[in-house]
Amino acid sequence: MRQRVSGGSNAMHVGTVLLLAGILSLFATGESHAQDRGSLWAAGLAVGSQAVDGRSSRTGVSGHAAYGHALNDILLLGGEASVWINRASTSIMQSSLNAVATIYPVASADLFIKLGLGFAYLTENSSSGRENDFGLGLVAGLGYDIVAGDVLSIRPFVNVVGGAFPGTSTTLLELGVGVSRP
């Protein structure tokens, strides 16, 4: 990916701060409605800003799906697939498939931290042709399960998704919301 697109994403940074403040305020209330963490599936949508080699920034939309199983009240292991798309003059897609550990630092609370490692795929379509790269995928995230009944949670989240490709690297900051079902 040699093309550089300049531009900032101040709205993304403000949104991230607001989401983190909201998550922390929910956690700070001391009320817990932690759900049974047996097996879990989740799906979500996000707005994401991608930086290439730490310099350029492009905004797009992303989606993800995950499935996992709890080893105990604190640790859930599973897999997650995600796709980010930007359709401007050049169409760019970054996707990843990661093994993910979701950690609930306090077993009786709903705040979670997500860490994962896997594979990433990057493709760019432009008038001069198509470039594809495969590489190492990484994900780190923070979120909160807001229990909405016995079988559903709303999950606001912030993810940082990285891709290390031959000759380039990407960092994607996602701000989104998902749903999960234990």
C-alpha positions as CSV (number, residue, x, y, z in Angstrom):
1,M,0.0,0.0,0.0
2,R,2.1,2.9,-1.3
3,Q,-0.6,5.6,-1.6
4,R,-0.7,8.1,1.2
5,V,-3.9,9.9,2.1
6,S,-3.6,12.9,4.4
7,G,-6.1,14.2,6.9
8,G,-6.9,14.0,10.6
9,S,-9.6,12.3,12.5
10,N,-10.3,14.6,15.5
11,A,-13.9,13.4,15.6
12,M,-12.7,9.8,16.1
13,H,-10.4,10.9,19.0
14,V,-13.2,12.8,20.7
15,G,-15.6,9.9,20.2
16,T,-13.1,7.5,21.7
17,V,-12.6,9.7,24.8
18,L,-16.4,10.0,25.2
19,L,-16.9,6.3,24.9
20,L,-14.2,5.5,27.4
21,A,-15.7,8.0,29.8
22,G,-19.1,6.4,29.4
23,I,-17.7,2.9,30.0
24,L,-15.8,4.0,33.0
25,S,-18.8,5.8,34.5
26,L,-20.9,2.6,34.1
27,F,-18.2,0.6,35.7
28,A,-17.8,3.1,38.6
29,T,-21.4,2.8,39.7
30,G,-20.5,-0.4,41.5
31,E,-23.7,-2.1,40.2
32,S,-23.0,-5.4,38.6
33,H,-25.3,-7.4,36.4
34,A,-22.7,-9.8,35.1
35,Q,-24.1,-12.5,33.0
36,D,-23.3,-16.1,32.7
37,R,-20.3,-16.2,30.5
38,G,-20.6,-19.8,29.2
39,S,-20.4,-19.7,25.4
40,L,-20.7,-16.3,23.8
41,W,-21.4,-15.0,20.4
42,A,-21.1,-11.3,19.5
43,A,-21.5,-9.1,16.4
44,G,-21.0,-5.4,16.0
45,L,-20.6,-2.4,13.7
46,A,-18.1,0.4,14.1
47,V,-16.7,3.5,12.5
48,G,-13.0,3.2,12.0
49,S,-10.0,5.3,11.1
50,Q,-7.1,3.6,9.5
51,A,-3.5,4.9,9.6
52,V,-0.9,3.5,7.1
53,D,2.7,3.5,8.4
54,G,1.5,5.8,11.2
55,R,1.0,8.7,8.8
56,S,-2.2,8.8,6.7
57,S,-5.7,8.5,8.0
58,R,-8.9,7.2,6.2
59,T,-12.3,6.7,7.8
60,G,-14.5,3.8,6.9
61,V,-17.0,1.3,8.4
62,S,-16.3,-2.0,9.9
63,G,-18.1,-5.1,11.2
64,H,-17.1,-8.0,13.3
65,A,-18.4,-11.4,14.5
66,A,-17.0,-13.4,17.4
67,Y,-17.5,-16.7,19.2
68,G,-15.9,-17.9,22.4
69,H,-16.2,-20.1,25.5
70,A,-15.5,-19.0,29.0
71,L,-12.8,-21.0,30.9
72,N,-14.0,-19.3,34.1
73,D,-15.7,-16.0,35.2
74,I,-12.7,-13.9,34.2
75,L,-11.3,-15.5,30.9
76,L,-13.1,-16.2,27.6
77,L,-11.2,-17.7,24.7
78,G,-12.5,-17.6,21.1
79,G,-12.1,-16.3,17.6
80,E,-13.1,-13.0,15.9
81,A,-13.4,-12.0,12.3
82,S,-13.5,-8.3,11.3
83,V,-13.7,-6.3,8.1
84,W,-13.0,-2.6,7.6
85,I,-13.9,-0.9,4.3
86,N,-13.2,2.6,2.8
87,R,-14.6,3.4,-0.6
88,A,-13.1,6.6,-1.9
89,S,-11.3,7.1,-5.2
90,T,-9.3,4.1,-4.1
91,S,-11.3,1.2,-2.5
92,I,-9.5,-0.3,0.5
93,M,-10.4,-3.3,2.7
94,Q,-8.7,-4.6,5.7
95,S,-9.8,-7.8,7.3
96,S,-8.5,-10.1,10.0
97,L,-9.1,-13.4,11.7
98,N,-7.8,-13.6,15.2
99,A,-7.7,-15.9,18.2
100,V,-8.9,-13.7,21.0
101,A,-8.8,-13.7,24.8
102,T,-11.5,-11.6,26.5
103,I,-10.6,-10.8,30.1
104,Y,-13.1,-9.5,32.7
105,P,-10.7,-8.0,35.3
106,V,-13.4,-8.2,38.0
107,A,-15.4,-11.4,37.7
108,S,-18.6,-9.8,39.0
109,A,-18.4,-6.8,36.6
110,D,-19.1,-6.3,32.9
111,L,-16.0,-4.3,31.8
112,F,-13.8,-6.4,29.5
113,I,-10.4,-6.2,27.8
114,K,-9.8,-8.0,24.5
115,L,-6.4,-9.1,23.2
116,G,-5.9,-11.2,20.0
117,L,-3.4,-12.4,17.4
118,G,-4.0,-13.9,14.0
119,F,-4.0,-13.1,10.3
120,A,-4.7,-9.9,8.4
121,Y,-5.5,-9.3,4.7
122,L,-5.3,-5.9,3.0
123,T,-6.5,-5.1,-0.5
124,E,-6.5,-1.9,-2.5
125,N,-8.4,-1.4,-5.7
126,S,-7.5,1.7,-7.8
127,S,-7.6,2.7,-11.5
128,S,-4.0,1.4,-11.8
129,G,-4.9,-2.1,-10.6
130,R,-5.3,-4.2,-7.4
131,E,-2.8,-4.9,-4.6
132,N,-3.2,-7.6,-2.0
133,D,-1.2,-8.3,1.1
134,F,-1.3,-11.0,3.8
135,G,0.2,-10.4,7.1
136,L,0.1,-10.6,10.9
137,G,-3.1,-9.4,12.6
138,L,-3.4,-8.0,16.1
139,V,-6.3,-6.7,18.1
140,A,-6.7,-5.0,21.5
141,G,-9.9,-3.6,22.8
142,L,-11.9,-2.3,25.7
143,G,-15.7,-2.6,26.1
144,Y,-18.6,-3.0,28.5
145,D,-21.5,-5.5,28.5
146,I,-24.8,-3.7,29.3
147,V,-27.1,-6.5,30.1
148,A,-30.5,-6.1,28.4
149,G,-32.6,-9.0,29.6
150,D,-31.6,-12.6,30.3
151,V,-30.1,-13.4,26.9
152,L,-28.8,-10.2,25.4
153,S,-26.1,-7.6,26.1
154,I,-25.4,-4.3,24.3
155,R,-21.6,-3.9,24.0
156,P,-20.0,-0.5,23.3
157,F,-16.4,-0.9,22.5
158,V,-13.1,0.6,21.3
159,N,-10.7,-1.6,19.3
160,V,-7.2,-1.1,18.0
161,V,-6.6,-3.5,15.1
162,G,-3.1,-3.8,13.6
163,G,-1.8,-5.3,10.5
164,A,1.8,-6.0,9.7
165,F,2.3,-6.5,5.9
166,P,5.4,-6.8,3.7
167,G,6.6,-3.3,3.3
168,T,3.8,-1.5,5.3
169,S,1.8,-1.6,8.5
170,T,-1.7,-0.4,9.4
171,T,-3.4,0.7,12.5
172,L,-7.2,0.8,12.7
173,L,-9.0,2.5,15.5
174,E,-12.7,1.4,15.8
175,L,-15.4,2.9,17.8
176,G,-18.6,0.9,17.8
177,V,-21.4,-1.0,19.4
178,G,-22.3,-4.7,19.3
179,V,-24.7,-7.2,20.7
180,S,-23.9,-10.4,22.4
181,R,-25.7,-13.5,23.7
182,P,-24.3,-15.8,26.3
